[in-house]
Amino acid sequence: MRRTTTLIVIHALALALAVLLPTSASATSPYAPLDRPGPKLTVPSATLKAALQCHGDFARSPLQPVLLNPATGVTVDENFSWNYERAFALQKRPWCTVDIPAHTLGDIQVSGEYLVHAIRAMRAKSTRDIAVLGHSQGGMSMRWALRFWPDTRPMVDDVIGMAPSNHGTTVLPSCVVGLTSCLPAVWQQLDEAEFIKALNSRAETFKGISYTQIYTRTDEVVQPTSSSALTTGEGAITNVATQDVCPLNLYEHLMVGTIDATAYGLAMDALNHAGPAKPSRISPSVCLQLYQPGVNPLNVQTYLKVLSGAPGLISVPLPNINLVGVTMVPREPALRCYTKAAGC
């Protein structure tokens, strides 16, 4: 009887530990609680307003409005004016662009404030929750706003990332503390960056939001390609490679967010249905398309937009040198106090 009683006590203690352990681990996290209100924005209000440009009828359109968020090294105009903007205009879908400063090569924590303002302003204009669609860094950085400004979460229905750097990358070995200087956003997208750890702390996704994370197995920038995937939290998630839809698709990191018809089809599926994209709904005909809707390969302006983004893109992997006038730094920018469990 005494042995039986002892075993019962041991099992009861084990059960109690199993229940309490996740709570204890969460309580000891060095990062901010998920539900703590976000800090006041430090970027001047007039600057934030000027950075947001919107198009279409937000009050009457039955289509979900989309915020376009650019990749590292390019402006939103260079990234989207010759593809997604044209496609959305033809659809008569309302959309906005956010002009992230410094070719998105500056501190992503500052970029996050632009996104917080953009989400709030777009939702105020619209009769429904919005979607945020981004390429590379732009597919990841909107999650900074959702992580540290909880009031934005009920305003967003879809988060669509194309080759997003959600967990950083291992292919930028030129950035070494004490040896080289790199651009702030480059430091922050290394796989071991403090920024990446804070971004993914406690939960990667949130209830009520659908996450469609589109990547390509030929990606030469975000490595490993599994870094694009999201797995934790209460959001509805689809992680999908373009090759899951079109096995012979060869479009790489830059193309997947600009001309790839397969990625476009997945993005549209997420926008036009409840929940994240479902690869099974994508028509096999996209595999025969060289360009997504909106792209005109015969228009010289298309090539001029691509070329105008080259200096910023070339600056990303180069230590100690940049071609766009953005200040380089010897280490990753320090995390802001609002990211910490202790707060400011």
C-alpha positions, 0 to 999 in steps of 0.5 A, spaced: 500 500 500 505 504 501 509 503 495 502 504 491 501 511 495 508 513 493 507 511 485 500 515 485 504 521 488 510 521 483 505 520 478 501 526 480 507 530 481 509 529 474 502 531 471 503 537 475 510 539 472 507 537 465 502 542 466 506 547 469 512 547 465 510 550 458 507 556 463 514 557 467 518 556 460 514 562 457 514 566 464 522 566 464 522 568 456 527 574 455 522 577 450 516 581 451 509 577 453 505 576 447 499 581 449 503 587 452 501 593 448 506 596 443 510 602 444 508 609 442 511 610 435 518 614 434 518 616 427 514 622 426 507 622 424 507 626 418 513 622 415 509 615 416 503 618 413 507 620 407 510 613 406 503 610 405 500 611 398 493 608 397 489 606 390 482 604 389 476 604 392 477 601 399 469 603 401 466 599 396 470 594 393 468 587 395 476 585 394 481 584 400 485 590 400 493 589 400 499 592 403 505 591 399 512 591 403 518 591 399 525 586 399 531 588 402 535 593 397 529 596 393 524 601 394 517 598 393 516 602 386 522 598 384 519 591 387 512 592 385 510 597 380 511 593 374 508 586 376 503 586 382 501 593 382 499 593 375 495 586 376 491 589 382 489 595 378 486 590 373 483 587 378 480 593 381 483 591 388 484 596 393 492 596 395 497 601 398 505 601 398 509 603 404 516 606 402 520 603 407 526 608 408 534 607 406 532 602 400 530 597 406 537 596 408 536 600 415 534 598 422 528 593 421 525 595 427 524 602 424 521 599 418 516 596 423 514 602 425 512 604 418 508 597 417 504 599 424 502 605 421 500 602 414 496 597 417 492 601 422 491 607 416 489 601 411 484 598 416 481 605 418 480 606 410 477 599 409 470 595 410 474 589 412 481 586 414 487 587 410 492 583 407 500 584 407 504 581 401 511 582 401 517 579 398 524 577 402 525 581 408 518 584 406 515 577 407 518 577 414 518 584 417 510 585 417 511 580 422 515 585 427 509 589 427 504 583 429 509 581 434 510 587 438 504 591 437 498 586 438 493 591 436 494 590 429 493 583 429 485 584 429 486 588 423 490 583 418 487 577 415 492 574 411 500 575 411 503 572 405 510 572 404 514 570 398 521 567 399 521 570 406 527 571 411 523 568 417 528 565 420 534 569 417 539 566 412 546 562 413 549 565 406 552 572 408 558 570 411 562 577 410 558 580 416 563 578 422 563 582 428 570 586 429 572 585 422 567 588 417 561 593 417 555 591 414 548 594 412 543 594 419 538 590 415 543 585 413 546 584 420 539 583 422 537 577 417 543 573 419 540 566 422 543 567 429 541 575 429 538 577 436 533 581 431 531 574 428 530 571 435 526 576 438 521 576 432 520 569 433 519 569 440 514 565 444 509 565 438 511 565 430 503 566 428 497 569 431 490 566 432 485 569 426 491 570 421 492 566 415 499 565 413 501 563 406 509 562 406 511 561 399 518 559 397 523 556 392 527 550 393 532 554 388 533 560 393 540 562 393 539 568 398 534 565 404 538 558 406 536 553 408 530 554 404 526 551 410 528 558 414 522 561 410 517 556 414 513 558 420 511 553 425 508 555 432 503 559 434 495 559 433 495 562 426 493 558 420 499 556 416 501 554 409 508 553 408 509 551 400 514 551 395 513 553 388 516 546 386 510 543 390 505 546 385 510 546 379 516 541 380 520 544 374 519 551 376 526 554 376 525 561 379 529 563 384 529 568 390 528 575 386 524 572 381 519 568 386 516 575 388 516 579 382 515 575 375 513 567 378 506 565 376 506 560 380 507 564 386 502 569 384 497 564 383 498 562 390 498 569 393 491 570 389 488 563 392 490 566 399 487 573 397 480 570 394 479 564 399 478 564 407 484 561 410 491 560 407 493 558 400 491 551 398 496 548 393 491 543 391 486 549 388 492 552 383 491 550 376 496 546 373 496 551 367 500 556 371 506 552 370 506 554 363 506 561 364 513 565 364 510 571 367 505 573 372 499 577 370 501 585 370 508 583 367 509 586 360 516 583 358 515 588 352 515 594 356 522 598 356 519 601 363 519 594 366 527 593 365 528 600 367 525 598 374 529 592 375 535 596 373 534 601 378 534 596 384 541 593 382 545 598 386 541 596 393 541 589 391 548 589 389 550 592 396 547 587 400 552 582 400 558 587 400 562 588 406 564 595 408 562 598 401 555 600 399 552 603 393 546 607 396 548 611 401 546 607 407 550 608 413 554 601 415 555 599 422 560 594 425 554 590 428 547 588 429 543 594 431 541 593 439 534 590 440 529 596 442 527 595 450 520 594 448 522 587 445 524 585 452 520 582 458 522 587 463 520 592 458 522 600 457 
